[in-house]
Amino acid sequence: MKNNDSCNCAAKKVVIGVSVGLLVGVAVGVCVGMIFAPQSGEETVKQLTNTANKTIDDMKKRKDIVIEKIMNKKESVPED
């Protein structure tokens, strides 16, 4: 019975060690990311917003082109 308790204790130590290592790794990663980030979060949000707006505008233009092509094809189809 005493041998079983020592196994559980060793397993708990391993789990705690892995958990602590994982938390330290995450903390170091976040710190390094913040130090070496190419721009601030605010600048990143602005850049993403601008890209999204340009994409939306481009999709609207493409939609208009497709609608125009469909209307032209519809006009060229003979009626029965």
Secondary structure as UniProt FT lines:
FT   HELIX           2..36
FT   HELIX           41..76
//
